[in-house]
């Protein structure tokens, strides 16, 4: 099992476009054994310390294998919607790991 934590920074005014991508991508993950364990949309009061811009959303996702993740990322139907992600996401910090 692998775990991915994503800090997602969305371009100002592009939140609806980002949501359109998520509405497609999140259910598609299940086809590849992916699960959205946590999807958090924090406000500035949720941070004890924040030395730079706060993320729009924080995701914790799991996949059974690295191959399952690759298959999801390369899914043809996902790639047809990737322009929505590219139009709305300013930056993303992704951390991969395993449960300890």
C-alpha positions as MATLAB code, in Angstrom:
seq = 'XXXXXXXXXXXXXXXXXXXXXXXXXXXXXXXXXXXXXXXXXXXXXXXXXXXXXXXXXXXXXXXXXXXXXXXXXXXXXXXXXXXXXXXXXXXXXXXXXXXX';
ca = [
       0.000    0.000    0.000;
       1.313    3.430   -0.880;
       0.073    6.734    0.453;
       0.154   10.101   -1.233;
      -0.267   13.438    0.470;
      -0.971   16.354   -1.838;
      -0.996   20.024   -0.956;
      -2.936   21.616   -3.796;
      -2.550   25.311   -4.610;
      -5.334   26.520   -6.903;
      -5.176   29.642   -9.056;
      -7.387   32.424   -7.742;
     -10.803   32.347   -9.391;
     -10.263   28.847  -10.832;
     -11.836   26.877   -7.989;
     -14.835   25.721  -10.061;
     -12.560   24.418  -12.819;
     -10.523   22.523  -10.225;
     -13.736   21.070   -8.785;
     -14.799   19.897  -12.259;
     -11.529   17.972  -12.581;
     -11.885   16.476   -9.101;
     -15.487   15.439   -9.806;
     -14.124   13.302  -12.621;
     -10.778   12.145  -11.183;
     -11.815   11.075   -7.680;
     -14.369    8.439   -8.777;
     -11.945    7.230  -11.485;
      -9.335    6.391   -8.805;
     -11.581    3.584   -7.564;
     -11.159    1.771  -10.904;
      -7.467    1.437   -9.990;
      -7.906    0.667   -6.295;
      -7.298    4.258   -5.238;
      -9.078    5.781   -2.265;
      -9.394    9.383   -1.147;
      -8.830    8.869    2.575;
      -8.955   12.557    3.475;
      -9.918   15.613    1.462;
      -9.456   18.732    3.528;
     -10.169   22.326    2.570;
      -8.575   24.252    5.439;
      -8.902   27.933    6.157;
      -6.077   30.063    7.508;
      -7.227   29.465   11.110;
      -6.447   25.744   10.772;
      -2.691   26.321   10.555;
      -0.512   26.598   13.635;
       2.409   27.653   11.459;
       2.349   28.637    7.803;
       5.437   30.330    6.388;
       4.130   30.458    2.831;
       0.826   30.358    1.003;
      -1.699   27.954    2.510;
      -2.956   25.187    0.203;
      -6.498   25.273   -1.140;
      -6.913   21.564   -0.392;
      -4.983   18.749    1.260;
      -5.496   15.192    0.018;
      -4.390   11.896    1.528;
      -4.827    9.134   -1.038;
      -3.966    5.436   -1.049;
      -3.281    2.925   -3.832;
      -2.519   -0.762   -3.423;
       0.582   -0.570   -5.617;
       2.783    1.914   -7.432;
       1.588    0.339  -10.708;
      -2.045    1.073   -9.789;
      -1.088    4.723   -9.296;
       0.737    4.833  -12.651;
      -2.230    3.215  -14.393;
      -4.563    5.833  -12.915;
      -2.260    8.698  -13.897;
      -2.070    7.382  -17.490;
      -5.752    6.530  -17.897;
      -6.922    7.847  -21.282;
     -10.167    9.257  -19.911;
      -8.278   11.088  -17.131;
      -5.883   12.544  -19.682;
      -8.848   13.936  -21.641;
      -9.722   16.050  -18.562;
      -6.151   16.972  -17.557;
      -6.556   20.407  -19.169;
      -8.922   21.292  -16.301;
      -6.204   20.515  -13.774;
      -3.610   22.424  -15.767;
      -5.933   25.441  -16.051;
      -6.735   25.551  -12.344;
      -3.748   24.299  -10.337;
      -0.943   26.761   -9.669;
       1.253   24.230   -7.874;
       1.079   20.922   -6.076;
       3.348   19.452   -3.425;
       3.180   15.661   -3.517;
       4.674   13.366   -0.873;
       4.645    9.574   -1.359;
       5.161    7.173    1.489;
       4.171    4.015    3.302;
       2.244    3.452    6.504;
       4.527    3.047    9.501;
];
